[in-house]
Amino acid sequence: MLSRTIDRSVLRLYSLANGSLNTGFRAYSQAAKKQYDIVVVGGGIVGMASAREILLRHPSLKVAVVEKENKLAFHQSGHNSGVIHAGIYYKPGSLKAKLCVDGLHLSYKYLDEKNIPYKKVGKLIVATNDVEVERLNVSSSSSSS
């Protein structure tokens, strides 16, 4: 049971409705009186993206996100580099590389749709030995196909 595993006094509950986050949060004990179809634990990027996707696929559901901190993305999600990775460090053709590239395109599409500003600054990769030259050649030929 939730009350046995988590100190209820430190939880915050965020309500999501119509794809929008109710930015006011309430202590768990007050919010627990409401009924939700799904509760997502964790207000980081994975938790919030999961809650968003659930609402996009099932808009009639009542979704809540519980977070122990007093703001969202407080830990790792709030401390990332802000770079959208292109998957260049993964084996060409691998699932990780494919998902990275797909995610990159979806991210730019979302940013454009929401008019969120961004910069595509690129990356310069320099090979320092023959093995790295070969890896760059393989990556280059894979990315152009």
PASEBA-1860 file (N, C-alpha, C; in nm, 3 decimals):
! residues 145
1> MLSRTIDR> 0.084/-0.118/0.000/0.000/0.000/0.000/0.088/0.124/0.000 ~ 0.049/0.226/-0.072/0.128/0.346/-0.088/0.166/0.409/0.045 ~ 0.074/0.415/0.138/0.102/0.483/0.265/0.210/0.413/0.347 ~ 0.234/0.287/0.323/0.336/0.216/0.398/0.475/0.235/0.340 ~ 0.483/0.265/0.213/0.615/0.272/0.149/0.665/0.413/0.127 ~ 0.579/0.512/0.134/0.619/0.650/0.108/0.564/0.739/0.218 ~ 0.649/0.828/0.266/0.605/0.925/0.366/0.506/1.021/0.298 ~ 0.380/1.008/0.331/0.276/1.086/0.263/0.291/1.235/0.284
9> SVLRLYSL> 0.357/1.278/0.387/0.367/1.421/0.412/0.457/1.491/0.311 ~ 0.542/1.417/0.239/0.631/1.482/0.145/0.588/1.468/0.001 ~ 0.482/1.394/-0.027/0.438/1.376/-0.165/0.360/1.497/-0.214 ~ 0.376/1.527/-0.341/0.297/1.630/-0.406/0.222/1.562/-0.520 ~ 0.100/1.602/-0.542/0.020/1.542/-0.647/-0.013/1.649/-0.750 ~ 0.020/1.620/-0.874/-0.007/1.711/-0.984/-0.118/1.650/-1.068 ~ -0.224/1.725/-1.090/-0.336/1.677/-1.172/-0.313/1.715/-1.316 ~ -0.343/1.624/-1.404/-0.335/1.653/-1.546/-0.473/1.639/-1.605
17> ANGSLNTG> -0.515/1.740/-1.679/-0.646/1.734/-1.744/-0.634/1.804/-1.879 ~ -0.693/1.745/-1.979/-0.691/1.801/-2.115/-0.549/1.831/-2.161 ~ -0.454/1.750/-2.120/-0.316/1.769/-2.161/-0.244/1.880/-2.089 ~ -0.308/1.944/-1.991/-0.246/2.054/-1.919/-0.219/2.014/-1.775 ~ -0.109/2.064/-1.723/-0.071/2.036/-1.586/-0.132/2.140/-1.495 ~ -0.197/2.093/-1.389/-0.245/2.182/-1.286/-0.124/2.216/-1.200 ~ -0.071/2.337/-1.218/0.056/2.371/-1.155/0.047/2.387/-1.004 ~ -0.070/2.411/-0.953/-0.084/2.415/-0.808/-0.079/2.274/-0.754
25> FRAYSQAA> 0.000/2.251/-0.651/0.005/2.117/-0.596/-0.048/2.118/-0.454 ~ -0.097/2.005/-0.414/-0.157/1.990/-0.282/-0.088/1.877/-0.210 ~ -0.092/1.881/-0.081/-0.037/1.770/-0.004/-0.113/1.643/-0.038 ~ -0.046/1.532/-0.031/-0.104/1.403/-0.071/-0.235/1.376/0.001 ~ -0.241/1.402/0.128/-0.361/1.365/0.204/-0.485/1.439/0.154 ~ -0.469/1.565/0.110/-0.583/1.638/0.055/-0.620/1.586/-0.083 ~ -0.520/1.561/-0.165/-0.546/1.519/-0.303/-0.595/1.376/-0.311 ~ -0.564/1.295/-0.211/-0.600/1.153/-0.216/-0.751/1.133/-0.214
33> KKQYDIVV> -0.825/1.234/-0.175/-0.970/1.223/-0.172/-1.029/1.218/-0.313 ~ -0.954/1.270/-0.412/-0.999/1.263/-0.550/-0.968/1.126/-0.605 ~ -1.040/1.090/-0.709/-1.016/0.960/-0.772/-0.953/0.981/-0.908 ~ -0.852/0.900/-0.935/-0.780/0.905/-1.062/-0.780/0.766/-1.124 ~ -0.779/0.764/-1.256/-0.771/0.636/-1.326/-0.628/0.583/-1.324 ~ -0.533/0.673/-1.337/-0.392/0.636/-1.340/-0.312/0.736/-1.259 ~ -0.219/0.685/-1.180/-0.125/0.771/-1.107/0.015/0.733/-1.151 ~ 0.090/0.832/-1.199/0.228/0.813/-1.241/0.317/0.859/-1.126
41> VGGGIVGM> 0.412/0.775/-1.089/0.501/0.809/-0.979/0.629/0.867/-1.037 ~ 0.657/0.992/-1.002/0.779/1.059/-1.046/0.750/1.171/-1.143 ~ 0.795/1.291/-1.109/0.771/1.409/-1.191/0.891/1.451/-1.273 ~ 0.975/1.354/-1.311/1.086/1.383/-1.400/1.043/1.370/-1.545 ~ 1.138/1.372/-1.635/1.106/1.368/-1.778/1.032/1.241/-1.816 ~ 1.071/1.127/-1.759/1.005/1.001/-1.796/0.862/0.998/-1.742 ~ 0.845/1.038/-1.617/0.711/1.039/-1.558/0.617/1.135/-1.629 ~ 0.666/1.256/-1.655/0.580/1.356/-1.720/0.551/1.319/-1.865
49> ASAREILL> 0.651/1.266/-1.935/0.629/1.223/-2.073/0.530/1.106/-2.078 ~ 0.541/1.016/-1.980/0.448/0.903/-1.974/0.306/0.952/-1.949 ~ 0.290/1.043/-1.854/0.157/1.097/-1.824/0.099/1.169/-1.946 ~ 0.182/1.245/-2.015/0.137/1.317/-2.134/0.091/1.219/-2.243 ~ 0.169/1.116/-2.265/0.135/1.018/-2.369/0.006/0.944/-2.335 ~ -0.011/0.910/-2.207/-0.135/0.845/-2.164/-0.254/0.934/-2.196 ~ -0.242/1.063/-2.166/-0.353/1.155/-2.193/-0.377/1.175/-2.342 ~ -0.270/1.175/-2.420/-0.288/1.189/-2.565/-0.361/1.068/-2.623
57> RHPSLKVA> -0.330/0.951/-2.571/-0.392/0.829/-2.622/-0.531/0.805/-2.562 ~ -0.552/0.851/-2.438/-0.677/0.827/-2.366/-0.721/0.955/-2.295 ~ -0.770/1.055/-2.370/-0.802/1.186/-2.312/-0.910/1.185/-2.205 ~ -0.989/1.081/-2.197/-1.096/1.079/-2.097/-1.048/1.033/-1.959 ~ -0.926/0.982/-1.952/-0.874/0.935/-1.823/-0.834/1.050/-1.733 ~ -0.850/1.029/-1.603/-0.800/1.125/-1.504/-0.662/1.076/-1.461 ~ -0.560/1.157/-1.487/-0.422/1.118/-1.460/-0.362/1.213/-1.357 ~ -0.289/1.156/-1.264/-0.217/1.236/-1.165/-0.072/1.190/-1.163
65> VVEKENKL> 0.017/1.282/-1.128/0.158/1.252/-1.112/0.194/1.284/-0.968 ~ 0.256/1.189/-0.899/0.301/1.217/-0.763/0.452/1.238/-0.766 ~ 0.496/1.338/-0.693/0.637/1.374/-0.686/0.671/1.414/-0.544 ~ 0.781/1.363/-0.492/0.816/1.392/-0.354/0.878/1.531/-0.336 ~ 0.933/1.587/-0.442/0.993/1.720/-0.433/0.888/1.828/-0.452 ~ 0.923/1.952/-0.420/0.825/2.059/-0.432/0.820/2.121/-0.571 ~ 0.896/2.065/-0.665/0.885/2.107/-0.804/0.920/1.989/-0.895 ~ 0.875/1.999/-1.019/0.898/1.892/-1.115/1.041/1.898/-1.168
73> AFHQSGHN> 1.089/1.784/-1.216/1.223/1.772/-1.277/1.332/1.824/-1.185 ~ 1.320/1.796/-1.058/1.413/1.850/-0.958/1.549/1.782/-0.962 ~ 1.551/1.655/-0.996/1.677/1.580/-0.992/1.740/1.573/-1.130 ~ 1.768/1.456/-1.180/1.843/1.439/-1.305/1.779/1.509/-1.424 ~ 1.648/1.503/-1.435/1.580/1.565/-1.550/1.606/1.714/-1.558 ~ 1.623/1.777/-1.444/1.646/1.921/-1.441/1.792/1.960/-1.453 ~ 1.879/1.861/-1.465/2.023/1.889/-1.470/2.088/1.835/-1.596 ~ 2.010/1.814/-1.701/2.070/1.761/-1.824/2.135/1.872/-1.905
81> SGVIHAGI> 2.205/1.836/-2.009/2.279/1.933/-2.090/2.189/2.013/-2.184 ~ 2.068/1.968/-2.206/1.979/2.037/-2.298/2.007/2.002/-2.444 ~ 2.091/1.904/-2.466/2.127/1.864/-2.602/2.035/1.752/-2.648 ~ 1.986/1.761/-2.771/1.910/1.653/-2.831/2.010/1.567/-2.906 ~ 2.029/1.445/-2.861/2.134/1.359/-2.916/2.089/1.291/-3.044 ~ 2.185/1.275/-3.135/2.158/1.218/-3.267/2.193/1.070/-3.276 ~ 2.241/1.010/-3.169/2.270/0.868/-3.170/2.403/0.830/-3.233 ~ 2.494/0.926/-3.247/2.620/0.900/-3.317/2.711/0.805/-3.242
89> YYKPGSLK> 2.693/0.792/-3.113/2.782/0.706/-3.035/2.732/0.562/-3.024 ~ 2.616/0.535/-3.082/2.563/0.399/-3.082/2.598/0.330/-3.212 ~ 2.600/0.200/-3.209/2.631/0.121/-3.328/2.532/0.156/-3.438 ~ 2.581/0.193/-3.557/2.490/0.228/-3.667/2.391/0.115/-3.695 ~ 2.265/0.152/-3.709/2.160/0.055/-3.737/2.103/-0.012/-3.614 ~ 2.163/0.012/-3.497/2.114/-0.051/-3.375/1.982/0.015/-3.332 ~ 1.910/-0.053/-3.245/1.784/0.002/-3.195/1.807/0.134/-3.121 ~ 1.914/0.140/-3.041/1.944/0.264/-2.968/1.967/0.380/-3.065
97> AKLCVDGL> 2.044/0.356/-3.171/2.070/0.461/-3.270/1.940/0.504/-3.338 ~ 1.856/0.406/-3.375/1.729/0.436/-3.442/1.637/0.517/-3.350 ~ 1.625/0.475/-3.224/1.538/0.547/-3.131/1.590/0.688/-3.105 ~ 1.720/0.703/-3.100/1.780/0.835/-3.080/1.744/0.928/-3.197 ~ 1.760/0.879/-3.318/1.729/0.959/-3.437/1.580/0.989/-3.444 ~ 1.497/0.888/-3.418/1.352/0.912/-3.416/1.314/1.015/-3.311 ~ 1.374/1.004/-3.193/1.348/1.099/-3.085/1.392/1.240/-3.121 ~ 1.504/1.250/-3.190/1.553/1.381/-3.234/1.449/1.446/-3.326
105> HLSYKYLD> 1.401/1.371/-3.425/1.301/1.427/-3.518/1.171/1.462/-3.447 ~ 1.126/1.375/-3.357/1.003/1.404/-3.281/1.021/1.526/-3.191 ~ 1.139/1.542/-3.133/1.165/1.658/-3.046/1.156/1.787/-3.126 ~ 1.224/1.791/-3.241/1.219/1.913/-3.323/1.078/1.941/-3.373 ~ 1.005/1.837/-3.408/0.867/1.855/-3.453/0.782/1.917/-3.340 ~ 0.796/1.864/-3.219/0.722/1.915/-3.103/0.759/2.060/-3.075 ~ 0.888/2.089/-3.076/0.934/2.226/-3.050/0.878/2.323/-3.154 ~ 0.877/2.280/-3.280/0.820/2.365/-3.386/0.670/2.386/-3.367
113> EKNIPYKK> 0.598/2.278/-3.335/0.452/2.289/-3.316/0.416/2.381/-3.201 ~ 0.497/2.381/-3.096/0.470/2.462/-2.977/0.541/2.597/-2.980 ~ 0.608/2.626/-3.091/0.683/2.752/-3.104/0.784/2.772/-2.992 ~ 0.852/2.664/-2.957/0.956/2.670/-2.855/1.089/2.693/-2.926 ~ 1.159/2.800/-2.890/1.285/2.829/-2.960/1.395/2.728/-2.926 ~ 1.481/2.702/-3.023/1.596/2.613/-3.004/1.702/2.649/-3.108 ~ 1.820/2.597/-3.087/1.930/2.616/-3.182/1.984/2.480/-3.223 ~ 2.003/2.462/-3.352/2.071/2.343/-3.403/2.217/2.385/-3.424
121> VGKLIVAT> 2.301/2.349/-3.329/2.439/2.396/-3.336/2.534/2.294/-3.396 ~ 2.492/2.170/-3.408/2.576/2.067/-3.467/2.686/2.023/-3.373 ~ 2.771/1.938/-3.425/2.879/1.883/-3.345/2.994/1.849/-3.438 ~ 3.113/1.883/-3.397/3.232/1.850/-3.474/3.298/1.730/-3.408 ~ 3.313/1.622/-3.486/3.375/1.501/-3.433/3.507/1.481/-3.506 ~ 3.614/1.470/-3.431/3.748/1.455/-3.489/3.803/1.318/-3.452 ~ 3.846/1.243/-3.553/3.909/1.114/-3.531/4.055/1.137/-3.495 ~ 4.103/1.064/-3.395/4.243/1.080/-3.353/4.329/0.959/-3.387
129> NDVEVERL> 4.268/0.855/-3.446/4.346/0.738/-3.488/4.269/0.665/-3.598 ~ 4.331/0.563/-3.655/4.271/0.491/-3.769/4.140/0.421/-3.733 ~ 4.131/0.369/-3.610/4.008/0.302/-3.567/3.892/0.402/-3.564 ~ 3.917/0.520/-3.511/3.812/0.623/-3.506/3.775/0.672/-3.645 ~ 3.873/0.679/-3.736/3.844/0.718/-3.875/3.748/0.618/-3.936 ~ 3.773/0.489/-3.915/3.684/0.386/-3.968/3.544/0.397/-3.909 ~ 3.536/0.421/-3.777/3.404/0.438/-3.713/3.328/0.556/-3.773 ~ 3.400/0.664/-3.798/3.335/0.781/-3.858/3.288/0.750/-3.999
137> NVSSSSSS> 3.368/0.675/-4.073/3.328/0.637/-4.209/3.203/0.550/-4.206 ~ 3.197/0.455/-4.112/3.080/0.368/-4.100/2.958/0.451/-4.058 ~ 2.976/0.541/-3.961/2.865/0.626/-3.916/2.817/0.716/-4.027 ~ 2.910/0.772/-4.101/2.875/0.863/-4.210/2.797/0.790/-4.319 ~ 2.841/0.671/-4.357/2.771/0.597/-4.463/2.635/0.548/-4.415 ~ 2.622/0.515/-4.287/2.493/0.471/-4.232/2.394/0.584/-4.224 ~ 2.442/0.703/-4.190/2.350/0.816/-4.171/2.301/0.871/-4.304 ~ 2.378/0.848/-4.411/2.334/0.901/-4.540/2.242/0.805/-4.615
145> S> 2.224/0.682/-4.562/2.135/0.586/-4.629/1.997/0.588/-4.575
END
